[in-house]
Amino acid sequence: MNQNSEYIFRLERLKKKFMISFEDVAELFFSSPGRIELLGNHTDHNNGKVLVTAINLTMMAAVKRNKTNYIRASFDDDDFIVIDLSDLSFRREELGQSIAIIRGVAAGFVERGYIIGGFDVKIDSLIPRGSGVSSSAAFELIFCEIMNELFNNKEIPLLTKAEIAQRSEIDYFGKPCGLLDQMGIAYGGINHIDFLSPNAPVVTPVDYQFKDYHLVLVNTLGDHTNLTNYYAEIKDDMFKISEFFGVTELRKVNENEFYRNISSLFNNYGGRAILRCIHFFEENKRVDKAFNALKNDDINTFLDQVNKSGQSSYDLLQNCYYPGDSLQGIALGINLSQKILKHGAVRVHGGGFAGTILAIVHQNDLADYISKMSIIYGQKNIYTVIPSKIGTSLID
């Protein structure tokens, strides 16, 4: 099937599934994409810069108001979540569960003075969980868009929806995150985002097609369970350095002052925190160079920046494996990719330590690359994706 027929097939299947689950006909349909972090590894949580794109792996939702005070959500034919909108308080026993995200999004709407109400929703997703393309953020944003469309006259700004989604993930779901994932999905397309003013990030789109190259994600089979401390340590290391200079985010630290104080920083915090900060300063520069390269249709400079980002994450940020990690799927995937690819680039994707790598593969290498990487990771864990111009939205 071509992409259009696949889309129609999914939509018709979703309509039938909604009917089976709720014995009713859905009124509206929504779509929410996954996202790829092209560049900007662990920069957003310190007011840095990122280059992000929405992708064609999507989540769909079929929806109908139910004229009650309950949200009823179904994922599988016999799987229901029911939320009483009269009680949106945080519940510890829901940490890490889908119900926490829905409750958190609804609570965020109420806190900001927006209207909420009851509806039935059936979810169908092609966004693989644990693959680093932000299935949780797509899930958050699709519920934001549903409530925006049903009860708030489509008036809620994109940034506000992204912020509500982020707070739901942090406060209710229990996962620390920056705003990169939610903004990349809400806005759609390829965007340069500068978080210098976190309450008013500057979003600059670029219209670019990767003509002779393909974006390939490889899930390297690592397990994210019990890795939260390693993610938190990156932010903590950067915070220690920024605190030394009397500020709360590393973006506010003067880079020249940072290097002038290397000796004191080393004596107080050791080398790892310093190395991670060097990555941060250089990664922001790489984001700008890569963005300008795309604007100028300079794919070689773009690929060079991606490769340098990957090496920096490996050497300085140190998030390609963790102490005691005998699998080291990310590290292996990066090194194998470098040997296979004649042209292109590769880097860790997202938070790291376990999970996904991003390879940018020339079309002449694509079949060989997928074939060889499938031997290690399995073909089902390799995704060739396309940038999507459309963010979370109502399906016409």
Beta strands, then each sheet from edge to edge (+ up, - down):
strand 1: 28-39
strand 2: 49-65
strand 3: 70-74
strand 4: 80-84
strand 5: 119-125
strand 6: 190-194
strand 7: 202-206
strand 8: 213-219
strand 9: 344-349
strand 10: 356-362
strand 11: 382-385
strand 12: 393-394
sheet 1: 4+ 3- 5- 2+ 1- 12+
sheet 2: 4+ 3- 5- 2+ 6- 7+
sheet 3: 9+ 10- 8+ 11-
end
